[in-house]
Amino acid sequence: MAQSIVPTLVLPSPDVVSLKGGFPYAEMAKKAAQLFCNATSHCATRQLQTMTQYGPENGDEYFRKMLADFLSRQYQAYVLADELYVTAGATHGISLISSLLFEARDNVYVEDPSYFRVFKVFEGYGLNIISVPTDPEGIPSALEETVTSHNAKPATRPLTETKPYKGMIYLVPTFHNPTGKCLSLDRYKEVIAIARRHNLLIVCDDVYNLLYFTDKPPTRLYSYDTKSDPDYAANVVSNGTFSKIFSPGIRLGWIEAPYKVLKLIAESGLAVSGGCFNHTVSCIMASAISLGYVDSSTEEYRAALKSHCKAVTDVFRRELPKEVQVSQPMGGCYVWVSLPDGMEAQRILDECSKEYKISFQVGNKYVLCDDVFNTVM
Ligand SMILES: Cc1ncc(COP(=O)(O)O)c(C=O)c1O
């Protein structure tokens, strides 16, 4: 009998109010499609000869310049074109780093709870996932202890020029998925110090940074790994994507990292044989940035998510029992709801889906051990 693949990233049906994931809402998805078509025509007049070629491994020079300008404007901090590497989205960036810089049985430390889909990426490469408890400020109160205890075990492999790190710390430091939390600036320094002491690579999944509800973008952990520090050893990368600020369907993202890391990706068989990981779309997005489309869609997402978040948290605070705690995110897509003992998220979800056609994610998905009963959206 023929077998078929059952997709998990399907859009919710229009009669369901879905609080489940970071999808673009319908109006923005349509707008992005129109802008993408305009940008394609613009790109064809500028780059017809080269836009459908393989493209340089690290990405088209003009695109990386446009992206660096866009990010510098949006982060209000300098981003260098030479520290950018084109990927096919944030998931691809994590996948590249996991497969090219690490080996099966290497340790990856993740926050508990953490973005659940990334577990599958790490598992796919045989990485040893270790969850680290968080407190209201996020990681790393327990991080050093956990790292020290794991590093005390005999190494499973020697460090080499192409796999120079002992392990990875995977973080969503800003507007965390699923808790919405931000790591404090003091914690930035602590986590970098731990990474330097233990020779770990911090992978910051910076996919929500530009979706802030305040008047200024948050500072990135990446900018704290200062090159002039005497113990600097290139311990941080920032993983970005257009998925949350323009469109996930275009599958375009970037890794911002020091040369030491980018060189290892550029010299991989994948890059040497295939060139740029998404050249044509990156050329089109260079046009989209130059036409101002990405600045305006980022601005629109920011404003819309801020008002969506207010609407949802207002209703939750008004309608849910007092013992239920509702987070107050300052940006991003996620609200974390903590239920008191005896209230079970799965039961509430079943009832909401049946009675009200409302869906959300159950918190247990985001932890490696099944020990909490939180709900998130
Ligand atoms: C933390 C985090 N990383 C990565 C992704 C996926 O990004 P992309 O579509 O660029 O692969 C998501 C999407 O929800 C996410 O929340």
The ligand as an SDF file (V2000), in Angstrom:
LIG
                    3D

 16 16  0  0  0  0  0  0  0  0999 V2000
   13.3370   29.4990   18.1270 C   0  0  0  0  0  0  0  0  0  0  0  0
   13.0120   29.1910   16.7050 C   0  0  0  0  0  0  0  0  0  0  0  0
   13.9960   28.8280   15.8700 N   0  0  0  0  0  0  0  0  0  0  0  0
   13.7350   28.5330   14.5820 C   0  0  0  0  0  0  0  0  0  0  0  0
   12.4590   28.5880   14.0730 C   0  0  0  0  0  0  0  0  0  0  0  0
   12.2350   28.2310   12.6360 C   0  0  0  0  0  0  0  0  0  0  0  0
   12.8090   29.2140   11.8180 O   0  0  0  0  0  0  0  0  0  0  0  0
   12.9400   29.0120   10.2310 P   0  0  0  0  0  0  0  0  0  0  0  0
   11.5660   29.0980    9.6630 O   0  0  0  0  0  0  0  0  0  0  0  0
   13.7870   30.1510    9.7750 O   0  0  0  0  0  0  0  0  0  0  0  0
   13.5780   27.7040    9.9990 O   0  0  0  0  0  0  0  0  0  0  0  0
   11.3900   28.9310   14.9150 C   0  0  0  0  0  0  0  0  0  0  0  0
   10.0110   28.9410   14.4260 C   0  0  0  0  0  0  0  0  0  0  0  0
    9.0500   28.9200   15.1550 O   0  0  0  0  0  0  0  0  0  0  0  0
   11.6900   29.2440   16.2730 C   0  0  0  0  0  0  0  0  0  0  0  0
   10.7270   29.5640   17.1260 O   0  0  0  0  0  0  0  0  0  0  0  0
  1  2  1  0
  2  3  1  0
  2 15  2  0
  3  4  2  0
  4  5  1  0
  5  6  1  0
  5 12  2  0
  6  7  1  0
  7  8  1  0
  8  9  2  0
  8 10  1  0
  8 11  1  0
 12 13  1  0
 12 15  1  0
 13 14  2  0
 15 16  1  0
M  END
$$$$
